Amino acid sequence: MQISSHSTAGFLIVAFSGMMTASFAAPMRLSRRWAWENTWLVYATLALVLIPTALLMWSLPHPIAFYASLPPRLLLLPVLFGFGWGIAQVTFGLSIERTGMAMAFAIVIGLSSLLGSIIPLAVFHPEDLLGRVGIALFASAVLLGVGLVLFAQAGRERELLSASGSTAKRAFRVGILLCVFTGCFGSMINMGFVFGGNIAQKATAIGLSPEKATLAVWSVVLAAGFLPNLAFTLYLLSRKRTWDRFVQSPVRETLLALAAAVLWLFGMLGYGVGATVMGKFGNSLGFAVCMATLLLWSSALGQMAGEWRAALPSTLRRMRIGLGFIILSVVILGFSGLFRS
């Protein structure tokens, strides 16, 4: 297969987008004055509502009239899946707090990638599950399972060395469960876009380009996903009485939340652009490149942040082998798309 300049450019865009998405939690770890719920509320408001709305208004001249013209049934599934994914967004933030960037990204991305591929395929093309695609998905699932077990064992060994007391160890176990839950519900973002395809078709029918038309789906899914984030952070702000933190270093802390929002949102959008530039194999090979880059970079950031500083060499080796299995799983997942091309 000859690699064109477009494919190379798309590859670079996708890889850079994966690095951006993996980096979104790093600015929030620099927060000093705000509690988690303060930072997460501002981040979620910017990433899921304000910036997507601005992009939508730039691409769609009359968004309110456009959505009002759509049959409610076209909006129902994207809203429901978006809401489910929003719950996962909340638990993802909590997972990072309890397990660190490296482990949270590895478990969540691995599970959500697999489920996000299998479920739409089972709904729209169930016959492919018995062919080469199904074999590839099964192999991906086995590799993912092995990788997650090794990664979790390494994380437990790390906690036994670095965490003192049963409370810290229990918090880590809760963090692992949150990662698994997040990975399962996190796949709903892909399902929201898949089942929101008719919205994009309506947008292209009124003259939007395919790239801009996807923003019409993004805005619905992300806005629905904002609701659980809003509800949970407001609950924490009231229960923990951390409303007054907003007046402490507001400029610095808001800029950190803005940086996180820009990294996450434009990393996600950048993948779509890069996959389009790559052409025929963008949604298959592009997916594998993006996920592998995301996992490698999030793991590197976790180590740079000192998450594995107390780990023994054998624990680090187990963690890296587990990460290798997970990356191989998503690469096979990406290549399985070639069988449908």
C-alpha positions in Angstrom: 0.0 0.0 0.0 1.6 3.2 -1.1 1.7 6.0 1.5 0.7 9.4 0.0 1.5 12.8 1.4 -2.1 13.1 2.5 -1.8 9.9 4.5 1.4 11.1 6.1 -0.2 14.4 7.1 -3.3 12.6 8.4 -1.1 10.2 10.4 0.8 13.1 12.0 -2.5 15.0 12.8 -4.0 11.8 14.4 -0.9 11.1 16.5 -0.7 14.7 17.7 -4.4 14.6 18.5 -3.8 11.5 20.6 -1.1 13.3 22.6 -3.4 16.3 23.1 -6.2 14.2 24.5 -3.8 12.3 26.7 -2.5 15.6 28.2 -5.8 17.1 29.2 -5.6 16.0 32.8 -2.0 17.4 33.3 -3.0 21.1 33.7 -5.6 20.2 36.4 -3.0 18.4 38.4 -1.3 21.8 38.7 -4.3 23.3 40.5 -3.4 24.6 44.0 -6.3 26.6 45.3 -9.4 24.9 43.8 -10.9 21.6 44.8 -11.4 18.9 42.2 -15.1 19.9 41.8 -14.2 23.6 41.2 -11.8 22.7 38.4 -13.9 20.0 36.9 -17.0 22.2 36.7 -15.2 25.0 34.8 -13.4 22.4 32.6 -16.7 20.7 31.8 -18.5 23.9 31.1 -15.8 25.0 28.6 -15.2 21.7 27.0 -18.7 20.4 26.7 -20.8 23.5 26.3 -19.2 26.9 25.6 -16.4 26.0 23.1 -18.6 23.4 21.1 -21.5 26.0 21.0 -19.1 28.6 19.6 -17.9 26.2 17.0 -21.4 25.2 16.1 -22.5 28.8 15.7 -19.5 29.4 13.4 -20.4 26.4 11.2 -24.3 26.5 11.4 -25.9 30.0 10.8 -29.2 29.2 12.6 -28.6 26.3 15.0 -31.9 26.8 17.0 -34.0 26.7 13.9 -32.0 23.7 12.6 -32.6 21.6 15.8 -36.2 22.7 16.0 -36.8 21.3 12.5 -35.5 17.8 13.4 -37.9 15.0 14.4 -37.4 14.3 18.2 -36.6 10.7 17.5 -33.4 11.7 15.8 -32.2 13.5 19.0 -33.3 10.8 21.5 -30.5 8.3 21.2 -27.7 10.8 20.9 -29.0 12.6 24.0 -29.4 9.3 26.0 -25.9 8.0 25.0 -24.4 11.5 25.6 -25.9 11.5 29.1 -24.5 8.0 29.8 -21.1 9.1 28.6 -21.4 12.2 30.8 -21.6 10.0 33.8 -18.4 8.3 32.6 -16.8 11.7 32.3 -17.4 12.3 36.0 -16.1 9.0 37.0 -13.1 9.4 34.7 -12.0 12.5 36.6 -12.4 10.6 39.9 -10.5 7.7 38.5 -7.5 9.9 37.6 -7.6 11.3 41.1 -7.4 7.8 42.7 -5.3 5.8 40.3 -3.2 8.3 38.3 -3.2 9.2 34.6 -1.4 6.1 33.3 -3.7 3.5 34.8 -6.9 5.4 34.3 -6.2 6.0 30.6 -5.1 2.5 30.0 -8.2 0.8 31.5 -10.7 3.4 30.3 -9.4 3.7 26.7 -8.9 -0.1 26.3 -12.5 -0.9 27.5 -14.3 1.9 25.8 -12.5 1.3 22.5 -13.4 -2.3 22.4 -17.1 -1.8 23.4 -17.4 1.2 21.2 -16.4 -0.9 18.2 -18.3 -4.1 19.1 -21.7 -2.6 20.0 -22.3 -0.6 16.8 -21.0 -3.5 14.7 -23.4 -5.9 16.5 -26.3 -3.5 15.8 -25.7 -2.5 12.2 -23.6 -5.4 10.8 -24.1 -8.5 13.0 -23.1 -10.8 10.2 -19.5 -9.5 10.4 -19.2 -10.8 14.0 -18.9 -14.4 12.5 -16.2 -13.4 10.0 -12.7 -12.0 10.0 -13.9 -8.9 11.9 -15.3 -11.0 14.7 -12.1 -12.9 15.0 -10.1 -9.7 15.2 -12.4 -8.3 17.9 -12.2 -11.6 19.9 -8.4 -11.5 19.7 -8.5 -7.8 20.7 -10.7 -8.7 23.7 -8.3 -11.5 24.9 -5.3 -9.2 24.6 -7.1 -6.4 26.4 -8.1 -8.7 29.2 -4.5 -9.9 29.7 -3.2 -6.4 29.6 -5.7 -5.0 32.1 -4.9 -7.8 34.6 -1.2 -7.2 34.3 -1.6 -3.4 34.6 -4.0 -3.7 37.6 -1.5 -6.1 39.3 1.3 -3.6 38.8 -0.9 -0.8 40.2 -1.7 -2.9 43.3 2.0 -3.6 43.9 2.7 0.0 43.5 0.1 1.0 46.1 1.3 -1.6 48.6 4.7 0.1 48.5 3.6 3.8 48.3 0.3 3.9 50.2 0.2 3.6 54.0 -2.9 2.4 55.7 -6.0 0.6 54.6 -7.8 3.8 53.6 -5.4 4.6 50.8 -5.5 0.9 49.6 -9.3 0.9 49.6 -9.3 4.2 47.7 -7.2 2.5 45.0 -9.5 -0.4 44.7 -12.4 2.0 44.4 -10.4 3.8 41.7 -10.0 0.5 39.7 -13.7 -0.1 39.9 -14.3 3.4 38.7 -12.0 2.9 35.8 -13.8 -0.3 34.7 -17.2 1.5 35.0 -15.9 4.5 33.1 -14.5 2.3 30.3 -17.9 0.6 29.9 -19.9 3.8 29.9 -17.2 5.7 28.0 -18.0 3.8 24.9 -21.3 5.6 24.7 -19.7 8.7 23.1 -19.0 6.6 20.0 -22.5 5.2 20.1 -23.9 8.7 20.4 -22.1 9.7 17.2 -23.0 6.5 15.4 -26.7 6.8 16.2 -26.6 10.5 15.5 -25.5 10.1 11.9 -28.9 11.2 10.7 -28.4 14.6 12.3 -25.2 15.0 10.3 -27.0 14.0 7.1 -29.7 16.7 7.8 -26.9 19.2 8.2 -25.2 18.3 5.0 -28.6 18.5 3.2 -28.8 22.2 4.1 -25.3 22.9 2.6 -22.8 22.1 5.4 -19.6 20.3 4.6 -19.2 16.8 6.1 -16.6 18.1 8.6 -18.8 20.9 9.8 -21.9 18.7 9.9 -20.3 16.5 12.5 -20.3 19.5 14.9 -24.1 19.3 14.8 -23.9 15.8 16.3 -21.0 16.7 18.7 -23.0 19.5 20.2 -25.9 17.3 21.1 -23.9 14.5 22.6 -21.5 16.8 24.5 -24.4 19.0 25.8 -26.2 15.9 27.1 -22.9 14.7 28.7 -22.6 18.0 30.5 -25.7 17.4 32.6 -24.2 14.7 34.9 -21.0 16.7 35.2 -23.0 19.7 36.3 -25.2 17.8 38.7 -22.3 16.0 40.5 -20.0 19.0 40.8 -22.8 21.2 42.2 -23.6 18.4 44.7 -19.9 18.3 45.8 -19.6 22.1 45.9 -22.6 22.2 48.3 -21.8 19.2 50.4 -18.1 20.1 50.8 -18.8 23.9 50.9 -16.1 24.7 48.4 -18.0 27.5 46.6 -15.6 30.0 48.1 -12.6 28.4 46.3 -13.7 30.1 43.1 -12.5 33.5 44.4 -9.0 32.1 45.2 -6.6 32.6 42.3 -9.5 32.7 39.8 -7.4 33.7 36.8 -4.7 31.1 37.2 -7.1 28.3 38.1 -9.5 29.2 35.2 -6.6 29.2 32.8 -5.6 25.7 33.9 -9.2 24.5 33.4 -9.3 26.2 30.0 -6.0 24.5 29.0 -7.5 21.1 29.9 -10.7 21.9 27.9 -8.8 22.9 24.8 -6.5 19.9 25.0 -9.3 17.4 25.3 -11.8 19.0 22.9 -9.4 19.8 20.1 -7.7 16.5 20.6 -11.0 14.8 19.9 -11.8 17.1 17.0 -8.3 16.7 15.6 -8.7 13.0 15.4 -11.7 13.4 13.2 -9.8 15.8 10.9 -6.8 13.6 10.7 -8.9 10.5 10.0 -10.6 12.4 7.2 -7.3 13.5 5.7 -6.0 9.9 5.8 -8.8 8.9 3.5 -10.0 5.3 3.1 -8.2 3.9 6.1 -8.6 6.9 8.4 -11.3 5.3 10.7 -9.4 2.1 11.0 -5.6 2.7 11.0 -6.2 6.3 12.2 -8.1 5.0 15.2 -5.2 2.6 16.0 -2.6 5.3 15.7 -4.6 7.7 17.9 -5.4 5.2 20.7 -1.8 3.8 20.8 -0.3 7.3 20.9 -2.8 8.3 23.6 -1.9 5.3 25.8 1.8 5.7 25.3 1.8 9.4 26.0 -0.6 9.2 29.1 1.7 6.5 30.5 4.8 8.7 29.9 3.0 11.7 31.6 2.1 9.5 34.5 5.7 8.5 35.0 6.9 12.0 34.6 4.4 13.1 37.3 6.0 10.5 39.6 3.0 8.1 39.8 5.4 5.1 39.6 8.3 6.6 41.5 8.0 4.1 44.4 7.5 1.1 42.1 10.0 -1.7 42.0 11.7 -2.6 38.7 9.7 -5.8 38.5 6.5 -3.8 39.0 7.5 -1.3 36.3 8.2 -4.2 33.9 4.8 -5.7 34.6 3.1 -2.4 34.0 4.9 -1.9 30.7 4.1 -5.5 29.5 0.5 -4.9 30.4 0.5 -1.6 28.5 2.0 -3.4 25.5 -0.8 -5.9 25.5 -3.4 -3.1 25.7 -1.8 -1.2 22.9 -1.6 -4.3 20.8 -5.3 -4.8 21.5 -6.3 -1.4 20.2 -4.0 -1.8 17.2 -5.7 -5.0 16.2 -9.0 -3.3 16.9 -8.0 -0.6 14.4 -6.9 -3.0 11.8 -10.2 -4.9 12.1 -11.6 -1.9 10.3 -9.6 -2.8 7.2 -11.7 -5.9 6.8 -14.8 -3.7 6.4 -13.2 -1.3 3.9 
